[in-house]
Amino acid sequence: MKSSYDVGIVGAGIVGLSTAFHLTKSFPQLSLAVFEKEPEIARHQTGHNSGVIHSGIYYRPGSLKAQLCVEGATAMAEFCAEHSVPYEVCGKLIVATTPNEINGLKELDRRSRANGVPGRTDHPALQRQAPNTWNISPTYDRGRLSMRVGIAYNQANIFFYNYTDGAALGIKGPNGDNYLYSHLQVDAQGSFRLAKGFTAVVYGLNLTNEVFGFYQGSPIYPIQREYYNRTIGAGLRWNSSLER
Ligand SMILES: Cc1cc2nc3c(=O)[nH]c(=O)nc-3n(C[C@H](O)[C@H](O)[C@H](O)COP(=O)(O)OP(=O)(O)OC[C@H]3O[C@@H](n4cnc5c(N)ncnc54)[C@H](O)[C@@H]3O)c2cc1C
């Protein structure tokens, strides 16, 4: 170690290291030292973050944060490609889950446009959504008679990433995918209104008796299956409230 340097940088997190990287690239003659109090680099925030390359949707348009975030996202992807660091541009889907959130979504739409976030679209197609999933529920009501049938079908599909078995340093599934087998379920119910709040009911649940099965990438339990037996029942139901 030398006794003096042109530049000293304190902290070997991503900010210190990337500053050092760019300084030495731009000024190869520069002598530079990075001082780190820990025995290794990236022991703090840099080594414990979520690894997301943020696209710049959220920040106030015109702010330095917004500008640096959008430029930084592109620069980070270029850096990773150049230095063979694995990264994935997996995209991000933002949805409003309640009507109250729609205004917030509009604001994000405005900000992402103003910030020039690349690759945004208002008509996203989920790459891994469950294909050919449908539900049909025919009903028949006439006089005192009421019939309901529920038919639900899910084609085999992969539905999420990053499976872990929950243990510290535990097993990760291959690519973390969960794989559901195709599944068809049929439920039916019929009721007939008798006098004075009494109804005769007959029902059948899971009539196809199909096993719900999935693969979740665990080498210990590679395939899981759940059995819900077919259930058929009949009886009288009494409702104490007066009919109108
Ligand atoms: C939980 C979490 C999740 C995050 N997720 C994301 C994300 O998904 N995407 C994203 O872009 N950002 C994310 N961030 C933010 C991002 O990780 C930080 O902005 C970034 O790592 C900050 O880097 P830094 O180099 O400034 O700090 P640090 O990584 O904390 O590095 C500072 C370094 O300085 C050293 N140091 C401190 N004092 C001294 C001293 N006196 N002498 C010598 N060395 C010293 C420390 O030991 C440390 O190594 C996340 C942050 C957290 C905490």
The ligand as a MOL file (V3000), in Angstrom:
LIG
                    3D

  0  0  0     0  0            999 V3000
M  V30 BEGIN CTAB
M  V30 COUNTS 53 58 0 0 0
M  V30 BEGIN ATOM
M  V30 1 C -33.3620 -3.6740 1.5740 0
M  V30 2 C -32.8970 -2.8170 0.4150 0
M  V30 3 C -33.3420 -3.1160 -0.8530 0
M  V30 4 C -32.9480 -2.3180 -1.9390 0
M  V30 5 N -33.3410 -2.6470 -3.1850 0
M  V30 6 C -32.8730 -1.9690 -4.2350 0
M  V30 7 C -33.1740 -2.3720 -5.5640 0
M  V30 8 O -33.8780 -3.3600 -5.7750 0
M  V30 9 N -32.6900 -1.6390 -6.5860 0
M  V30 10 C -31.8840 -0.5550 -6.3800 0
M  V30 11 O -31.4550 0.0690 -7.3560 0
M  V30 12 N -31.5630 -0.1460 -5.1260 0
M  V30 13 C -32.0210 -0.8460 -4.0640 0
M  V30 14 N -31.6670 -0.4560 -2.7960 0
M  V30 15 C -30.8370 0.7120 -2.6360 0
M  V30 16 C -29.3740 0.3880 -2.9730 0
M  V30 17 O -28.9780 -0.8830 -2.4750 0
M  V30 18 C -28.4890 1.4820 -2.3980 0
M  V30 19 O -28.9130 2.7220 -2.9080 0
M  V30 20 C -27.0210 1.2910 -2.7640 0
M  V30 21 O -26.5710 -0.0330 -2.5070 0
M  V30 22 C -26.2080 2.2860 -1.9900 0
M  V30 23 O -24.8580 2.0310 -2.2760 0
M  V30 24 P -23.7340 2.7460 -1.4510 0
M  V30 25 O -22.4480 2.3440 -2.0720 0
M  V30 26 O -24.0310 4.2030 -1.3480 0
M  V30 27 O -23.9210 2.2130 0.0360 0
M  V30 28 P -23.4730 0.8080 0.7070 0
M  V30 29 O -23.7040 -0.3580 -0.1840 0
M  V30 30 O -24.1230 0.7610 2.0380 0
M  V30 31 O -21.9220 0.9740 0.8610 0
M  V30 32 C -21.3530 1.8310 1.8120 0
M  V30 33 C -20.0180 1.2150 2.1980 0
M  V30 34 O -19.2930 2.1510 2.9400 0
M  V30 35 C -18.6100 1.4580 3.9740 0
M  V30 36 N -18.2910 2.4150 5.0260 0
M  V30 37 C -19.1270 3.1580 5.7720 0
M  V30 38 N -18.4400 3.9550 6.6000 0
M  V30 39 C -17.1300 3.6970 6.3710 0
M  V30 40 C -15.9340 4.2130 6.9200 0
M  V30 41 N -15.9470 5.1720 7.8820 0
M  V30 42 N -14.7650 3.7480 6.4540 0
M  V30 43 C -14.7300 2.8010 5.4830 0
M  V30 44 N -15.8340 2.2770 4.9200 0
M  V30 45 C -17.0160 2.7340 5.3680 0
M  V30 46 C -19.6190 0.4250 4.3910 0
M  V30 47 O -19.0080 -0.6600 5.0890 0
M  V30 48 C -20.1800 -0.0180 3.0450 0
M  V30 49 O -19.4750 -1.1090 2.4880 0
M  V30 50 C -32.0730 -1.2180 -1.7050 0
M  V30 51 C -31.6310 -0.9280 -0.4070 0
M  V30 52 C -32.0240 -1.7380 0.6370 0
M  V30 53 C -31.5090 -1.4250 2.0180 0
M  V30 END ATOM
M  V30 BEGIN BOND
M  V30 1 1 1 2
M  V30 2 1 2 3
M  V30 3 2 2 52
M  V30 4 2 3 4
M  V30 5 1 4 5
M  V30 6 1 4 50
M  V30 7 2 5 6
M  V30 8 1 6 7
M  V30 9 1 6 13
M  V30 10 2 7 8
M  V30 11 1 7 9
M  V30 12 1 9 10
M  V30 13 2 10 11
M  V30 14 1 10 12
M  V30 15 2 12 13
M  V30 16 1 13 14
M  V30 17 1 14 15
M  V30 18 1 14 50
M  V30 19 1 15 16
M  V30 20 1 16 17
M  V30 21 1 16 18
M  V30 22 1 18 19
M  V30 23 1 18 20
M  V30 24 1 20 21
M  V30 25 1 20 22
M  V30 26 1 22 23
M  V30 27 1 23 24
M  V30 28 2 24 25
M  V30 29 1 24 26
M  V30 30 1 24 27
M  V30 31 1 27 28
M  V30 32 2 28 29
M  V30 33 1 28 30
M  V30 34 1 28 31
M  V30 35 1 31 32
M  V30 36 1 32 33
M  V30 37 1 33 34
M  V30 38 1 33 48
M  V30 39 1 34 35
M  V30 40 1 35 36
M  V30 41 1 35 46
M  V30 42 1 36 37
M  V30 43 1 36 45
M  V30 44 2 37 38
M  V30 45 1 38 39
M  V30 46 1 39 40
M  V30 47 2 39 45
M  V30 48 1 40 41
M  V30 49 2 40 42
M  V30 50 1 42 43
M  V30 51 2 43 44
M  V30 52 1 44 45
M  V30 53 1 46 47
M  V30 54 1 46 48
M  V30 55 1 48 49
M  V30 56 2 50 51
M  V30 57 1 51 52
M  V30 58 1 52 53
M  V30 END BOND
M  V30 END CTAB
M  END
